[in-house]
Amino acid sequence: MNWPFAKGVKVIKRHESGLVAIDKPDGILSHPNKTKNNRAVLTCNYDKNCSCYSWFDDNNNHKKLFLLNRIDSATSGLILATTNDELVKPIKELFFKQEVNKKYIAIVKGNASNSKKIWKDSVRVENKQGKLRAIIGAGKTALTHVDQIQYSNSVLNCSKLELLLKTGITHQLRIQCASRHIPIIGDELYGDFKFNKLIREKYNIKRLMLHSSEISLKFQFNNKNIKFSAVSNLPEDFDKII
């Protein structure tokens, strides 16, 4: 697959319909803020109006890849895209209807065992001087299913969480964790800055400890019901902390 991927970006799974699951490292944008950016998933032209990358292959054939969802640049893991423009509308509708399963793994400061299994908050997103920030308050409903899968009561005192994202609000998981006093490690916007510094000094880890680990959905293609799922392995940094 001769696509102009940024360094470290790869396709985890591909379906004959054109649907692809892309695995990206932290620090890579789902799409550039401008027409082109070498820090984006693909290092080629991007049309914001149709959420579409475009380039010419070695045979001078015009290629397109349509983004179906996105994750923060600081977050690693899976996003969905398609080479088939006919899939864009129906699959985006599945995201809108909350019919796409999106599982994340996060390492947070503190013990989350007393947290409710379902987090429901009202979240609004503000744009100040070109920077987005989520705030708990009058806004859209943010819904997340939570499971603490590991806890370390060592000096670090941190937990590994499995987070099933039911809605898709900007910075949703980051603000939901922070508002419950269990901020995601490495979060430079909502996190515990002193704790983040401790992690950097002790483990030389500078990233946000949030990973899009699994994604699955059902859709129709050629009058057939298709089940599609993909899994991304946790980066090595996650095992260093807990």
MDAnalysis code that builds the backbone (N, CA, C; Angstrom):
import MDAnalysis as mda
import numpy as np

u = mda.Universe.empty(726, n_residues=242, atom_resindex=np.repeat(np.arange(242), 3), trajectory=True)
u.add_TopologyAttr("name", ["N", "CA", "C"] * 242)
u.add_TopologyAttr("resid", np.arange(1, 243))
u.add_TopologyAttr("resname", ["MET", "ASN", "TRP", "PRO", "PHE", "ALA", "LYS", "GLY", "VAL", "LYS", "VAL", "ILE", "LYS", "ARG", "HIS", "GLU", "SER", "GLY", "LEU", "VAL", "ALA", "ILE", "ASP", "LYS", "PRO", "ASP", "GLY", "ILE", "LEU", "SER", "HIS", "PRO", "ASN", "LYS", "THR", "LYS", "ASN", "ASN", "ARG", "ALA", "VAL", "LEU", "THR", "CYS", "ASN", "TYR", "ASP", "LYS", "ASN", "CYS", "SER", "CYS", "TYR", "SER", "TRP", "PHE", "ASP", "ASP", "ASN", "ASN", "ASN", "HIS", "LYS", "LYS", "LEU", "PHE", "LEU", "LEU", "ASN", "ARG", "ILE", "ASP", "SER", "ALA", "THR", "SER", "GLY", "LEU", "ILE", "LEU", "ALA", "THR", "THR", "ASN", "ASP", "GLU", "LEU", "VAL", "LYS", "PRO", "ILE", "LYS", "GLU", "LEU", "PHE", "PHE", "LYS", "GLN", "GLU", "VAL", "ASN", "LYS", "LYS", "TYR", "ILE", "ALA", "ILE", "VAL", "LYS", "GLY", "ASN", "ALA", "SER", "ASN", "SER", "LYS", "LYS", "ILE", "TRP", "LYS", "ASP", "SER", "VAL", "ARG", "VAL", "GLU", "ASN", "LYS", "GLN", "GLY", "LYS", "LEU", "ARG", "ALA", "ILE", "ILE", "GLY", "ALA", "GLY", "LYS", "THR", "ALA", "LEU", "THR", "HIS", "VAL", "ASP", "GLN", "ILE", "GLN", "TYR", "SER", "ASN", "SER", "VAL", "LEU", "ASN", "CYS", "SER", "LYS", "LEU", "GLU", "LEU", "LEU", "LEU", "LYS", "THR", "GLY", "ILE", "THR", "HIS", "GLN", "LEU", "ARG", "ILE", "GLN", "CYS", "ALA", "SER", "ARG", "HIS", "ILE", "PRO", "ILE", "ILE", "GLY", "ASP", "GLU", "LEU", "TYR", "GLY", "ASP", "PHE", "LYS", "PHE", "ASN", "LYS", "LEU", "ILE", "ARG", "GLU", "LYS", "TYR", "ASN", "ILE", "LYS", "ARG", "LEU", "MET", "LEU", "HIS", "SER", "SER", "GLU", "ILE", "SER", "LEU", "LYS", "PHE", "GLN", "PHE", "ASN", "ASN", "LYS", "ASN", "ILE", "LYS", "PHE", "SER", "ALA", "VAL", "SER", "ASN", "LEU", "PRO", "GLU", "ASP", "PHE", "ASP", "LYS", "ILE", "ILE"])
u.atoms.positions = np.array([
    [0.849, -1.191, 0.000],
    [0.000, 0.000, 0.000],
    [0.885, 1.241, 0.000],
    [1.009, 1.868, -1.124],
    [1.918, 3.002, -1.281],
    [1.193, 4.323, -1.017],
    [0.794, 4.515, 0.247],
    [0.132, 5.752, 0.639],
    [1.141, 6.648, 1.343],
    [0.995, 7.959, 1.224],
    [1.966, 8.883, 1.839],
    [1.747, 9.079, 3.336],
    [1.916, 7.994, 4.088],
    [1.708, 8.059, 5.536],
    [2.832, 8.828, 6.221],
    [2.490, 9.500, 7.311],
    [3.501, 10.085, 8.181],
    [4.228, 8.954, 8.911],
    [5.363, 9.262, 9.464],
    [6.173, 8.255, 10.142],
    [5.403, 7.610, 11.291],
    [5.391, 6.283, 11.309],
    [4.744, 5.542, 12.387],
    [3.289, 5.213, 12.151],
    [2.662, 5.823, 11.138],
    [1.253, 5.561, 10.839],
    [1.149, 4.311, 9.971],
    [0.144, 3.464, 10.259],
    [-0.020, 2.243, 9.473],
    [-1.482, 1.829, 9.439],
    [-1.819, 1.013, 8.449],
    [-3.164, 0.441, 8.361],
    [-3.182, -0.868, 9.128],
    [-4.106, -0.983, 10.086],
    [-4.253, -2.205, 10.887],
    [-5.127, -3.222, 10.165],
    [-6.205, -2.717, 9.532],
    [-7.153, -3.625, 8.884],
    [-7.812, -2.913, 7.717],
    [-8.109, -3.688, 6.667],
    [-8.747, -3.118, 5.477],
    [-9.848, -4.056, 5.002],
    [-10.988, -3.476, 4.593],
    [-12.112, -4.261, 4.087],
    [-12.311, -3.964, 2.608],
    [-12.834, -4.938, 1.870],
    [-13.010, -4.782, 0.432],
    [-13.934, -3.618, 0.064],
    [-14.759, -3.178, 1.000],
    [-15.650, -2.041, 0.763],
    [-14.890, -0.729, 0.628],
    [-13.650, -0.715, 1.105],
    [-12.858, 0.507, 1.134],
    [-12.621, 1.033, 2.532],
    [-13.276, 0.429, 3.530],
    [-13.107, 0.850, 4.915],
    [-11.736, 0.408, 5.431],
    [-11.041, 1.325, 6.113],
    [-9.739, 1.002, 6.686],
    [-9.658, 1.501, 8.124],
    [-8.953, 0.745, 8.959],
    [-8.639, 1.166, 10.325],
    [-7.169, 1.555, 10.347],
    [-6.917, 2.801, 10.710],
    [-5.569, 3.350, 10.714],
    [-5.086, 3.508, 12.144],
    [-3.842, 3.097, 12.393],
    [-3.232, 3.212, 13.714],
    [-2.197, 4.330, 13.656],
    [-2.368, 5.338, 14.516],
    [-1.429, 6.455, 14.506],
    [-0.737, 6.600, 15.864],
    [0.525, 7.009, 15.871],
    [1.202, 7.283, 17.146],
    [0.762, 8.610, 17.732],
    [1.108, 8.850, 18.977],
    [0.815, 10.147, 19.576],
    [1.651, 11.220, 18.873],
    [1.130, 12.448, 18.871],
    [1.838, 13.549, 18.235],
    [1.492, 13.748, 16.782],
    [0.677, 12.855, 16.221],
    [0.265, 12.947, 14.817],
    [-1.185, 13.422, 14.753],
    [-1.441, 14.417, 13.918],
    [-2.794, 14.947, 13.744],
    [-3.643, 14.010, 12.896],
    [-4.925, 13.885, 13.237],
    [-5.836, 13.121, 12.380],
    [-5.940, 13.780, 11.010],
    [-5.945, 15.096, 11.013],
    [-5.913, 15.845, 9.760],
    [-5.201, 17.165, 10.012],
    [-4.597, 17.751, 8.985],
    [-3.881, 19.016, 9.178],
    [-4.832, 20.167, 9.428],
    [-4.350, 21.171, 10.135],
    [-5.161, 22.366, 10.356],
    [-5.228, 23.223, 9.108],
    [-4.212, 23.072, 8.239],
    [-4.189, 23.777, 6.976],
    [-4.298, 22.749, 5.851],
    [-3.947, 23.148, 4.634],
    [-4.083, 22.260, 3.481],
    [-3.191, 21.036, 3.603],
    [-1.997, 21.216, 4.141],
    [-1.025, 20.128, 4.199],
    [-0.171, 20.289, 5.438],
    [0.218, 19.167, 6.052],
    [1.034, 19.222, 7.254],
    [1.753, 17.888, 7.398],
    [3.058, 17.925, 7.552],
    [3.835, 16.694, 7.676],
    [3.597, 15.972, 8.993],
    [2.890, 16.629, 9.934],
    [2.562, 15.979, 11.207],
    [1.169, 15.356, 11.182],
    [0.532, 15.333, 10.031],
    [-0.788, 14.722, 9.904],
    [-0.640, 13.274, 9.444],
    [-1.746, 12.509, 9.528],
    [-1.736, 11.089, 9.197],
    [-1.148, 10.828, 7.811],
    [-1.581, 11.610, 6.821],
    [-1.019, 11.530, 5.481],
    [-0.344, 12.856, 5.143],
    [0.793, 12.784, 4.518],
    [1.555, 13.990, 4.184],
    [1.226, 14.429, 2.762],
    [-0.036, 14.737, 2.542],
    [-0.496, 15.160, 1.218],
    [-1.601, 16.193, 1.404],
    [-2.199, 16.625, 0.310],
    [-3.240, 17.650, 0.387],
    [-4.473, 17.142, 1.129],
    [-5.116, 18.065, 1.829],
    [-6.313, 17.718, 2.590],
    [-7.398, 18.754, 2.328],
    [-8.606, 18.284, 2.020],
    [-9.756, 19.152, 1.785],
    [-10.657, 19.087, 3.010],
    [-10.703, 20.177, 3.757],
    [-11.473, 20.216, 4.997],
    [-12.964, 20.069, 4.738],
    [-13.442, 20.566, 3.605],
    [-14.882, 20.536, 3.301],
    [-15.420, 19.115, 3.183],
    [-14.617, 18.197, 2.628],
    [-15.077, 16.809, 2.472],
    [-14.306, 15.844, 3.366],
    [-13.496, 16.388, 4.292],
    [-12.680, 15.564, 5.198],
    [-11.900, 14.515, 4.409],
    [-11.190, 14.981, 3.390],
    [-10.611, 14.059, 2.428],
    [-9.149, 14.389, 2.115],
    [-8.296, 13.376, 2.227],
    [-6.924, 13.469, 1.736],
    [-6.917, 13.106, 0.249],
    [-6.003, 13.700, -0.507],
    [-5.889, 13.339, -1.918],
    [-4.432, 13.406, -2.367],
    [-4.066, 12.493, -3.276],
    [-2.698, 12.441, -3.792],
    [-2.697, 11.644, -5.100],
    [-1.553, 11.636, -5.781],
    [-1.377, 10.849, -6.997],
    [-0.365, 9.745, -6.716],
    [-0.718, 8.512, -7.116],
    [0.194, 7.394, -6.880],
    [1.304, 7.368, -7.942],
    [2.115, 6.324, -7.901],
    [3.256, 6.220, -8.812],
    [2.838, 6.118, -10.270],
    [1.592, 5.684, -10.498],
    [1.079, 5.570, -11.869],
    [0.247, 6.785, -12.273],
    [0.352, 7.840, -11.451],
    [-0.371, 9.094, -11.699],
    [-1.887, 8.940, -11.597],
    [-2.338, 7.951, -10.809],
    [-3.765, 7.790, -10.530],
    [-4.141, 8.644, -9.321],
    [-5.270, 9.345, -9.436],
    [-5.718, 10.208, -8.347],
    [-6.364, 9.371, -7.250],
    [-5.836, 9.465, -6.045],
    [-6.328, 8.692, -4.909],
    [-6.941, 9.613, -3.861],
    [-7.964, 9.080, -3.159],
    [-8.600, 9.829, -2.088],
    [-8.824, 8.932, -0.871],
    [-8.724, 9.532, 0.299],
    [-9.027, 8.835, 1.543],
    [-9.856, 9.771, 2.413],
    [-11.080, 9.320, 2.762],
    [-12.024, 10.127, 3.525],
    [-11.955, 9.749, 5.008],
    [-11.738, 10.735, 5.875],
    [-11.756, 10.483, 7.316],
    [-13.190, 10.310, 7.802],
    [-13.407, 9.321, 8.661],
    [-14.742, 9.073, 9.215],
    [-14.857, 9.514, 10.666],
    [-13.748, 9.590, 11.350],
    [-13.702, 10.142, 12.712],
    [-12.288, 10.623, 12.960],
    [-12.046, 11.175, 14.118],
    [-10.708, 11.656, 14.436],
    [-10.472, 11.558, 15.934],
    [-9.210, 11.598, 16.314],
    [-8.826, 11.642, 17.724],
    [-7.782, 12.746, 17.887],
    [-7.600, 13.206, 19.124],
    [-6.630, 14.267, 19.392],
    [-5.238, 13.838, 18.944],
    [-4.427, 14.809, 18.583],
    [-3.054, 14.491, 18.189],
    [-2.281, 13.844, 19.337],
    [-2.596, 14.233, 20.570],
    [-1.891, 13.678, 21.734],
    [-2.295, 12.241, 22.033],
    [-3.416, 11.809, 21.488],
    [-3.919, 10.444, 21.697],
    [-3.416, 9.533, 20.587],
    [-2.987, 8.341, 20.949],
    [-2.555, 7.364, 19.953],
    [-3.690, 6.383, 19.668],
    [-3.526, 5.611, 18.583],
    [-4.475, 4.538, 18.322],
    [-5.293, 4.687, 17.067],
    [-6.487, 4.100, 17.089],
    [-7.272, 3.846, 15.889],
    [-8.190, 4.990, 15.475],
    [-8.232, 5.214, 14.170],
    [-9.256, 6.034, 13.539],
    [-9.727, 5.292, 12.288],
    [-10.931, 5.614, 11.836],
    [-11.485, 4.973, 10.639],
    [-11.456, 5.932, 9.461],
    [-11.243, 5.357, 8.274],
    [-11.271, 6.124, 7.032],
    [-11.752, 5.191, 5.925],
    [-12.023, 5.768, 4.758],
    [-12.479, 4.944, 3.641],
    [-12.019, 5.539, 2.305],
    [-11.758, 4.651, 1.361],
    [-11.451, 5.071, -0.001],
    [-12.716, 5.160, -0.844],
    [-13.830, 4.733, -0.272],
    [-15.111, 4.681, -0.983],
    [-16.014, 5.811, -0.496],
    [-16.240, 6.814, -1.341],
    [-17.037, 7.964, -0.903],
    [-18.483, 7.602, -0.593],
    [-18.969, 6.467, -1.109],
    [-20.344, 6.055, -0.824],
    [-20.515, 5.556, 0.614],
    [-19.420, 5.265, 1.285],
    [-19.502, 4.807, 2.678],
    [-19.502, 5.965, 3.669],
    [-19.107, 7.138, 3.216],
    [-18.917, 8.265, 4.138],
    [-20.198, 8.590, 4.898],
    [-21.278, 8.834, 4.200],
    [-22.520, 9.240, 4.850],
    [-23.080, 8.164, 5.769],
    [-23.239, 6.891, 5.326],
    [-23.827, 5.893, 6.233],
    [-22.985, 5.614, 7.472],
    [-21.669, 5.631, 7.350],
    [-20.854, 5.338, 8.528],
    [-20.792, 6.535, 9.472],
    [-20.782, 7.743, 8.923],
    [-20.851, 8.911, 9.800],
    [-22.186, 8.958, 10.544],
    [-23.227, 8.443, 9.916],
    [-24.524, 8.358, 10.599],
    [-24.457, 7.371, 11.762],
    [-23.697, 6.293, 11.594],
    [-23.518, 5.333, 12.690],
    [-22.812, 5.989, 13.871],
    [-21.815, 6.813, 13.589],
    [-21.155, 7.556, 14.667],
    [-22.153, 8.484, 15.350],
    [-22.950, 9.174, 14.557],
    [-23.931, 10.119, 15.105],
    [-24.966, 9.400, 15.978],
    [-25.358, 8.203, 15.575],
    [-26.352, 7.433, 16.316],
    [-25.736, 6.644, 17.471],
    [-24.437, 6.799, 17.693],
    [-23.715, 6.111, 18.770],
    [-23.742, 4.599, 18.580],
    [-23.632, 4.156, 17.323],
    [-23.664, 2.732, 17.000],
    [-22.278, 2.198, 16.614],
    [-21.247, 2.993, 16.885],
    [-19.863, 2.552, 16.693],
    [-19.237, 2.379, 18.072],
    [-18.697, 1.201, 18.349],
    [-18.058, 0.935, 19.639],
    [-16.612, 1.423, 19.602],
    [-16.271, 2.310, 20.557],
    [-14.925, 2.885, 20.604],
    [-14.365, 2.686, 22.014],
    [-13.338, 1.860, 22.119],
    [-12.751, 1.564, 23.425],
    [-11.380, 2.224, 23.543],
    [-11.172, 2.874, 24.673],
    [-9.907, 3.538, 24.961],
    [-9.296, 2.948, 26.231],
    [-7.976, 3.011, 26.312],
    [-7.257, 2.686, 27.538],
    [-6.561, 3.951, 28.016],
    [-6.704, 4.237, 29.309],
    [-6.067, 5.421, 29.883],
    [-5.381, 5.039, 31.187],
    [-4.287, 5.700, 31.479],
    [-3.662, 5.588, 32.796],
    [-3.832, 6.931, 33.488],
    [-4.441, 6.889, 34.657],
    [-4.779, 8.108, 35.376],
    [-4.100, 8.146, 36.734],
    [-3.989, 9.328, 37.275],
    [-3.482, 9.488, 38.629],
    [-4.587, 9.131, 39.620],
    [-4.260, 8.314, 40.631],
    [-5.225, 8.006, 41.680],
    [-5.946, 6.692, 41.473],
    [-6.844, 6.409, 42.396],
    [-7.635, 5.178, 42.402],
    [-9.045, 5.491, 41.933],
    [-9.430, 4.874, 40.825],
    [-10.745, 5.146, 40.227],
    [-11.780, 4.100, 40.603],
    [-11.484, 3.248, 41.583],
    [-12.380, 2.142, 41.904],
    [-13.725, 2.603, 42.442],
    [-13.765, 3.775, 43.049],
    [-15.021, 4.283, 43.601],
    [-15.863, 5.037, 42.577],
    [-15.335, 5.156, 41.362],
    [-16.066, 5.873, 40.325],
    [-17.265, 5.052, 39.867],
    [-18.328, 5.729, 39.503],
    [-19.482, 5.041, 38.943],
    [-19.103, 4.413, 37.616],
    [-19.778, 3.308, 37.271],
    [-19.458, 2.592, 36.045],
    [-19.873, 3.358, 34.798],
    [-20.808, 4.280, 34.944],
    [-21.236, 5.090, 33.805],
    [-21.053, 6.558, 34.163],
    [-20.281, 7.255, 33.343],
    [-20.097, 8.684, 33.538],
    [-21.021, 9.427, 32.583],
    [-21.795, 10.330, 33.125],
    [-22.680, 11.157, 32.315],
    [-22.505, 12.605, 32.728],
    [-22.077, 13.423, 31.810],
    [-21.814, 14.826, 32.100],
    [-22.369, 15.700, 30.987],
    [-22.557, 16.955, 31.327],
    [-22.871, 17.964, 30.323],
    [-21.576, 18.710, 30.022],
    [-21.148, 18.661, 28.762],
    [-19.849, 19.225, 28.381],
    [-20.024, 20.225, 27.243],
    [-19.420, 21.372, 27.425],
    [-19.393, 22.337, 26.319],
    [-17.934, 22.592, 25.927],
    [-17.726, 22.922, 24.663],
    [-16.382, 23.153, 24.144],
    [-16.273, 24.606, 23.711],
    [-15.260, 25.289, 24.222],
    [-15.026, 26.685, 23.876],
    [-13.777, 26.807, 23.020],
    [-13.792, 27.778, 22.129],
    [-12.651, 28.057, 21.268],
    [-12.129, 29.449, 21.611],
    [-10.976, 29.484, 22.268],
    [-10.376, 30.751, 22.649],
    [-9.039, 30.906, 21.948],
    [-8.973, 31.894, 21.084],
    [-7.755, 32.192, 20.331],
    [-7.262, 30.971, 19.571],
    [-8.221, 30.243, 18.984],
    [-7.869, 29.094, 18.161],
    [-7.583, 27.826, 18.925],
    [-7.738, 27.839, 20.259],
    [-7.482, 26.657, 21.066],
    [-8.779, 26.161, 21.689],
    [-9.035, 24.857, 21.548],
    [-10.256, 24.266, 22.080],
    [-10.063, 23.829, 23.524],
    [-11.103, 24.031, 24.313],
    [-11.069, 23.572, 25.702],
    [-12.468, 23.146, 26.110],
    [-12.560, 21.943, 26.684],
    [-13.839, 21.420, 27.159],
    [-14.073, 21.849, 28.601],
    [-15.343, 22.117, 28.918],
    [-15.728, 22.571, 30.253],
    [-16.980, 21.814, 30.688],
    [-16.973, 21.338, 31.920],
    [-18.165, 20.704, 32.469],
    [-19.187, 21.797, 32.760],
    [-20.363, 21.658, 32.163],
    [-21.404, 22.664, 32.332],
    [-22.416, 22.538, 31.225],
    [-23.280, 23.519, 31.089],
    [-24.346, 23.469, 30.094],
    [-23.763, 23.205, 28.712],
    [-24.145, 22.082, 28.130],
    [-23.627, 21.702, 26.826],
    [-24.213, 20.374, 26.381],
    [-23.445, 19.639, 25.577],
    [-23.907, 18.349, 25.081],
    [-23.687, 17.256, 26.123],
    [-24.486, 16.207, 26.055],
    [-24.344, 15.087, 26.975],
    [-23.160, 14.225, 26.570],
    [-22.258, 14.010, 27.514],
    [-21.095, 13.148, 27.307],
    [-21.297, 11.873, 28.110],
    [-21.258, 10.725, 27.430],
    [-21.545, 9.448, 28.077],
    [-20.386, 8.483, 27.859],
    [-19.875, 7.907, 28.966],
    [-18.752, 6.977, 28.914],
    [-18.980, 5.835, 29.901],
    [-18.747, 4.603, 29.454],
    [-18.772, 3.437, 30.336],
    [-17.344, 3.190, 30.826],
    [-17.184, 2.984, 32.140],
    [-15.858, 2.953, 32.760],
    [-15.613, 1.641, 33.485],
    [-14.387, 1.124, 33.363],
    [-13.987, -0.067, 34.115],
    [-12.517, 0.078, 34.501],
    [-12.251, 0.031, 35.818],
    [-10.859, 0.053, 36.266],
    [-10.310, -1.361, 36.152],
    [-9.312, -1.549, 35.323],
    [-8.796, -2.905, 35.074],
    [-7.484, -3.182, 35.800],
    [-6.874, -2.147, 36.341],
    [-5.636, -2.350, 37.095],
    [-5.389, -1.146, 37.986],
    [-4.830, -1.414, 39.184],
    [-4.517, -0.336, 40.109],
    [-3.184, -0.609, 40.765],
    [-2.371, 0.420, 40.879],
    [-1.084, 0.322, 41.550],
    [-1.082, 1.266, 42.734],
    [-0.907, 0.712, 43.939],
    [-0.885, 1.557, 45.132],
    [0.549, 1.843, 45.570],
    [1.444, 1.845, 44.586],
    [2.831, 2.177, 44.859],
    [2.952, 3.676, 45.093],
    [4.165, 4.173, 45.081],
    [4.390, 5.602, 45.266],
    [3.630, 6.418, 44.235],
    [3.496, 5.864, 43.024],
    [2.836, 6.593, 41.951],
    [1.324, 6.665, 42.140],
    [0.709, 5.605, 42.682],
    [-0.731, 5.605, 42.939],
    [-1.523, 5.954, 41.682],
    [-1.603, 5.006, 40.757],
    [-2.305, 5.273, 39.509],
    [-3.123, 4.059, 39.073],
    [-4.033, 4.289, 38.135],
    [-4.965, 3.255, 37.680],
    [-4.960, 3.172, 36.160],
    [-5.219, 1.962, 35.673],
    [-5.439, 1.762, 34.244],
    [-6.937, 1.570, 34.034],
    [-7.508, 2.385, 33.153],
    [-8.944, 2.357, 32.915],
    [-9.255, 1.904, 31.499],
    [-10.372, 1.182, 31.388],
    [-10.951, 0.869, 30.080],
    [-12.176, 1.762, 29.921],
    [-12.184, 2.574, 28.889],
    [-13.227, 3.577, 28.698],
    [-13.942, 3.317, 27.380],
    [-15.230, 3.020, 27.472],
    [-16.040, 2.791, 26.275],
    [-16.776, 4.093, 25.963],
    [-16.347, 4.731, 24.897],
    [-16.861, 6.048, 24.539],
    [-18.173, 5.903, 23.781],
    [-19.249, 6.424, 24.359],
    [-20.564, 6.331, 23.710],
    [-20.910, 7.590, 22.921],
    [-20.297, 8.706, 23.290],
    [-20.479, 9.952, 22.538],
    [-19.097, 10.421, 22.088],
    [-19.049, 11.469, 21.294],
    [-17.769, 11.880, 20.727],
    [-17.524, 13.370, 20.802],
    [-17.464, 13.901, 22.014],
    [-17.245, 15.332, 22.214],
    [-15.747, 15.597, 22.345],
    [-15.297, 16.703, 21.810],
    [-13.881, 17.066, 21.878],
    [-13.374, 17.021, 23.318],
    [-12.265, 16.305, 23.537],
    [-11.614, 16.188, 24.846],
    [-12.511, 15.534, 25.901],
    [-13.489, 14.761, 25.464],
    [-14.472, 14.195, 26.395],
    [-13.825, 13.396, 27.528],
    [-13.002, 12.424, 27.192],
    [-12.418, 11.569, 28.224],
    [-11.460, 12.346, 29.121],
    [-10.763, 13.273, 28.534],
    [-9.794, 14.052, 29.299],
    [-10.485, 14.915, 30.350],
    [-11.583, 15.579, 29.982],
    [-12.271, 16.434, 30.946],
    [-13.079, 15.597, 31.941],
    [-13.609, 14.461, 31.521],
    [-14.362, 13.618, 32.451],
    [-13.450, 13.040, 33.524],
    [-12.255, 12.623, 33.148],
    [-11.307, 12.110, 34.144],
    [-10.861, 13.235, 35.079],
    [-10.505, 14.373, 34.506],
    [-10.005, 15.485, 35.322],
    [-11.051, 15.968, 36.317],
    [-12.313, 16.012, 35.895],
    [-13.366, 16.514, 36.772],
    [-13.639, 15.568, 37.940],
    [-13.186, 14.324, 37.838],
    [-13.347, 13.344, 38.921],
    [-12.055, 13.180, 39.728],
    [-11.125, 14.094, 39.521],
    [-9.858, 14.135, 40.259],
    [-9.002, 12.898, 40.000],
    [-9.155, 12.337, 38.810],
    [-8.286, 11.252, 38.360],
    [-7.785, 11.614, 36.948],
    [-7.004, 12.691, 36.854],
    [-6.585, 13.168, 35.530],
    [-5.719, 12.157, 34.789],
    [-5.831, 12.168, 33.471],
    [-5.002, 11.292, 32.657],
    [-3.556, 11.769, 32.735],
    [-2.655, 10.834, 32.964],
    [-1.234, 11.173, 33.058],
    [-0.752, 11.753, 31.730],
    [0.001, 12.830, 31.823],
    [0.545, 13.473, 30.634],
    [-0.364, 14.513, 30.018],
    [-1.541, 14.735, 30.607],
    [-2.460, 15.738, 30.061],
    [-1.971, 17.129, 30.452],
    [-1.528, 17.888, 29.443],
    [-0.971, 19.212, 29.694],
    [-2.036, 20.302, 29.704],
    [-3.280, 19.919, 29.518],
    [-4.360, 20.902, 29.517],
    [-5.243, 20.775, 30.753],
    [-5.599, 19.548, 31.118],
    [-6.509, 19.322, 32.246],
    [-5.853, 18.555, 33.397],
    [-4.591, 18.174, 33.238],
    [-3.973, 17.242, 34.171],
    [-3.299, 17.864, 35.382],
    [-2.608, 16.986, 36.117],
    [-1.820, 17.380, 37.286],
    [-0.396, 17.620, 36.796],
    [0.000, 18.873, 36.702],
    [1.267, 19.216, 36.064],
    [2.475, 18.739, 36.865],
    [2.393, 18.780, 38.197],
    [3.496, 18.296, 39.028],
    [3.662, 16.783, 38.868],
    [2.544, 16.071, 38.800],
    [2.604, 14.615, 38.626],
    [3.146, 14.274, 37.242],
    [2.721, 15.039, 36.244],
    [3.242, 14.814, 34.898],
    [4.761, 14.989, 34.863],
    [5.255, 15.986, 35.585],
    [6.700, 16.225, 35.642],
    [7.408, 15.053, 36.298],
    [6.816, 14.496, 37.353],
    [7.382, 13.330, 38.028],
    [7.497, 12.149, 37.065],
    [6.461, 11.935, 36.265],
    [6.470, 10.839, 35.291],
    [7.555, 11.058, 34.234],
    [7.692, 12.298, 33.785],
    [8.735, 12.603, 32.795],
    [10.124, 12.311, 33.354],
    [10.349, 12.709, 34.602],
    [11.671, 12.533, 35.206],
    [11.960, 11.068, 35.525],
    [10.937, 10.336, 35.948],
    [11.140, 8.956, 36.378],
    [11.193, 7.980, 35.207],
    [10.349, 8.199, 34.188],
    [10.231, 7.238, 33.095],
    [10.567, 7.818, 31.715],
    [10.864, 9.109, 31.673],
    [11.123, 9.782, 30.392],
    [9.938, 9.635, 29.444],
    [8.740, 9.720, 30.010],
    [7.512, 9.639, 29.219],
    [6.877, 11.027, 29.178],
    [6.686, 11.545, 27.979],
    [6.185, 12.907, 27.819],
    [4.817, 12.957, 27.155],
    [4.232, 11.823, 26.876],
    [2.995, 11.761, 26.106],
    [1.757, 11.696, 27.002],
    [0.599, 11.943, 26.388],
    [-0.693, 11.718, 27.037],
    [-0.956, 10.219, 27.072],
    [-1.285, 9.697, 28.244],
    [-1.476, 8.248, 28.390],
    [-2.927, 7.858, 28.078],
    [-3.304, 8.079, 26.840],
    [-4.640, 7.755, 26.348],
    [-4.492, 7.128, 24.969],
    [-5.117, 5.946, 24.794],
    [-4.930, 5.172, 23.567],
    [-6.264, 4.633, 23.070],
    [-6.567, 4.891, 21.811],
    [-7.758, 4.335, 21.159],
    [-7.452, 2.895, 20.761],
    [-7.922, 1.942, 21.558],
    [-7.442, 0.563, 21.436],
    [-8.313, -0.356, 20.581],
    [-9.628, -0.119, 20.544],
    [-10.507, -0.990, 19.766],
    [-11.633, -0.173, 19.141],
    [-12.060, -0.618, 17.971],
    [-13.204, 0.023, 17.313],
    [-13.952, -1.043, 16.531],
    [-15.270, -0.991, 16.580],
    [-16.072, -1.990, 15.872],
    [-17.410, -1.384, 15.467],
    [-17.971, -1.912, 14.388],
    [-19.254, -1.424, 13.887],
    [-19.841, -2.436, 12.929],
    [-21.127, -2.253, 12.641],
    [-21.832, -3.056, 11.640],
    [-22.380, -2.111, 10.575],
    [-22.205, -2.491, 9.303],
    [-22.718, -1.657, 8.213],
    [-23.082, -2.544, 7.032],
    [-23.737, -1.955, 6.063],
    [-24.150, -2.711, 4.882],
    [-23.271, -2.362, 3.686],
    [-22.923, -3.408, 2.929],
    [-22.140, -3.228, 1.703],
    [-22.554, -4.294, 0.704],
    [-22.949, -3.857, -0.474],
    [-23.437, -4.781, -1.520],
    [-24.567, -5.679, -0.998],
    [-25.483, -5.040, -0.256],
    [-26.655, -5.727, 0.299],
    [-26.291, -6.822, 1.299],
    [-25.131, -6.715, 1.903],
    [-24.701, -7.671, 2.924],
    [-24.422, -6.928, 4.224],
    [-24.719, -7.594, 5.344],
    [-24.406, -7.035, 6.654],
    [-22.951, -7.348, 7.000],
    [-22.170, -6.318, 7.231],
    [-20.747, -6.474, 7.480],
    [-20.434, -6.126, 8.936],
    [-19.643, -6.983, 9.575],
    [-19.113, -6.689, 10.902],
    [-17.624, -6.373, 10.746],
    [-17.239, -5.200, 11.232],
    [-15.848, -4.767, 11.093],
    [-15.310, -4.393, 12.462],
    [-14.143, -4.892, 12.785],
    [-13.516, -4.537, 14.061],
    [-12.005, -4.511, 13.892],
    [-11.357, -3.709, 14.717],
    [-9.905, -3.601, 14.679],
    [-9.388, -3.351, 16.083],
    [-8.173, -3.829, 16.344],
    [-7.539, -3.690, 17.657],
    [-6.131, -3.138, 17.476],
    [-5.780, -2.193, 18.320],
    [-4.434, -1.624, 18.329],
    [-3.761, -1.959, 19.653],
    [-2.568, -2.537, 19.590],
    [-1.838, -2.884, 20.806],
    [-1.418, -1.633, 21.570],
    [-1.364, -1.753, 22.892],
    [-0.939, -0.626, 23.717],
    [0.523, -0.296, 23.463],
    [0.856, 0.979, 23.383],
    [2.272, 1.373, 23.281],
    [3.050, 0.923, 24.509],
    [4.351, 0.731, 24.352],
    [5.201, 0.224, 25.433],
    [5.191, 1.122, 26.660],
    [5.003, 2.432, 26.467],
    [5.027, 3.361, 27.603],
    [3.983, 3.025, 28.650],
    [2.857, 2.416, 28.237],
    [1.790, 2.111, 29.181],
    [2.236, 1.062, 30.202],
    [3.087, 0.151, 29.791],
    [3.557, -0.901, 30.705],
    [4.659, -0.421, 31.634],
    [5.247, 0.722, 31.323],
    [6.313, 1.232, 32.170],
    [5.781, 1.832, 33.462],
    [4.566, 2.379, 33.386],
    [4.016, 3.113, 34.530],
    [3.286, 2.213, 35.489],
    [2.526, 1.245, 34.977],
    [1.690, 0.418, 35.859],
    [1.851, -1.050, 35.502],
])
